[in-house]
Amino acid sequence: MSVRPATPADAEELARIQVETWRTGYRKILPQPVLDALDASAVAAGWGQSIASPPSPRHHVLVAMEGEWRVGFVAFGPDADARPQDPDSESTVAISVLLVEPRWGRRGHGSRLLAAVADLAAGVDAHRLVAWLPVADTASLEFYRSAGWAADGMQRGLDTGAGVVSELRLHTSLHTPAD
């Protein structure tokens, strides 16, 4: 089991993981028209572009591996949704997506992906990590909370074009408290 940087050759498999995971795990979270409209080819093209030509050197996509199998991934970069009152907004890294295919769940892949994000973020002097999660995604909220993340009081409605999904922002600090 490992985590590595994504390559353009991973794009189709990341798209498959995203489409299957959303259609399976997000049935009660995302409006059905959104799930029905998922096009694996379009999603793969988007991941291919993100991997081959990231918007900045601070944008990354990592892949969780189990043996030869790609089982999950995470994408992260600078916080594009920073609010004026946010602490450390210039040194905040935002996770835009973290998915582990359900059949590979509960094997530590999500935790390894989170740890890899924290390690890379700390390596570029980031002080804080954030992630927006659907309020109805109780499994992901529980996962992040079990890893020491907490809600920071920010909420938003994400317009999917077929309805609004209520989201909650979670965060964690990369600072170790002084003894």
N, C-alpha and C positions, 0 to 999 in steps of 0.2 A: 504494500500500500504506500502510495506516495502522492506528492503534488508537484507539478511542473508547469512552466510557462506554456501557454497554448501556442500552437503553430497554425498556419493557414490550413494545413491538412486536417485539423480538428474541427473545422467549422461545421461540416455536415453532421458530425456526431453530436456536437453541442446543440445544434438545432433540433436534432431528433430528441435529445434529452429534454430540452426546453418544451417542445411541443407535447411530448408524451407526459411529462411531469405536470404541466399546466392542465392538460385535458384530464388527467387522473386526479391530481391533488387540489386543483383550483376550481372544480366543478361548482362548488357552493360559494366561491369567492368572486370569480369573474363572470360577467354576463355571458350567457350561452352564445350570442352572436360573435363575441370576441373570440371564444374558443373555436367556434366553427370557422372563423376567418383565418385562423393560423395556417400559414403556408410554409412548410418546412424549407422549401427552396428559397423563399424570400428571407426567412430567418437565417438560413445558412449564409446567404450573401451578406447579410448584416454582420454576422459574426466574423466572416472572412475579412470584411473591410475593417472591423474593429481590431482584429488581431494583426493584420498586415500593415495597417496605417492608423495606429491609434491617434486620437486627437492631440495627445501630448505625451511626453516621456513618462508622465506620472500616471497614465492610464495602463492598466494591466488586465489580462485574462489568464487565469490559472486553471489547470485541469487536475481533478482528482483521479488517480489511477488505482485499480486493483488488478495486479498482474498486468496483462495486456489490455484490459478493458478500461475505457473512459467511463467513469461512473458519476461524475458531477463536475461542476465548475463554478467559478466566482469571477465577477468583473467588478473592478473598482478604480477609482481615480479621485481627482479633486472634487470637492463638494460644490456641485453646480447649483444646489438649492439652499445655500447658506443664507441665514437671516441676519439682519444687522445686529441683533442682540446675542448672536451665537458666540460662545467663547472659542478662542483659538481658530477662528474661521479660516485663516490662511494656512493653518497646519492641521486641517481636518481632512480625512480621507473618507469618501462615501462608497459604500458597497451598493452597486446598482442591482445586482442579482447574485444570489447564491442558491444553487439547486443541486440536489443529489437525487438521482433517479430512484423512485420509491423502492424498487426491488433490491437496491444496494444500501438502503437506509439502515440506521442503527448499527453501523459498523465503524463509526469514527471519521468518516470522510468529511462531513460538514465541519467537525471540530478541527481537522487538519487544514481545511481550506481557511477557516477563520484564523487559525494560528499563523498560516503563511501570509495572510493579509496583514496581520499585526506586525509580523517580523519585517516585511517589506516596507510598511508604512513607517515603522520606527526607524528604519535605516535611512529614510529621507527626512528625518526630524518631524514627522507627524506626531501630534499629541492626542488626537481624538479620532475615533471612528464613529460613523453614523450609518444607519440604514433605515429606509422607509419600508414598512411592512403593512399589508392589509390587516385591519383590525380583526377580520374574520379568519385570518390565517393563524389559528391558535397553536398549531404545531410549530410553525416558525417562530412565533413570539415566545413560546416555551423554550425552544432551542436556544435562542439568543439570550433569554433571561438566565437560563442555566449556565451560560458561558460568562455571566457577570454583567451583561448589558442591562440597561434600564430605560424606560421611557423618559424623555426629557421635557414633556409637556407640549410638544408640537404635534399638531394634527392637520390633515389636509384631505380634501376630496380629489381623487384622481378621476378625471373625465375619460372614460374609455371609448366614448363615442356611442356606446350602447347602455350607458348608465354610469353612475359615480361610485367608485370604490373608496371607502373611508380608510385612510392610512394613518399610522402612528409612527413617529420617529423614535428609534432607539439609539442609544449611544453608549460608548465606553471610553475610558481614558487609557492612554498608553503610558501614563506616568505611574511609577511605583511610589506609593506614599513613603515619605521619609520616616525612618524609625525614631 
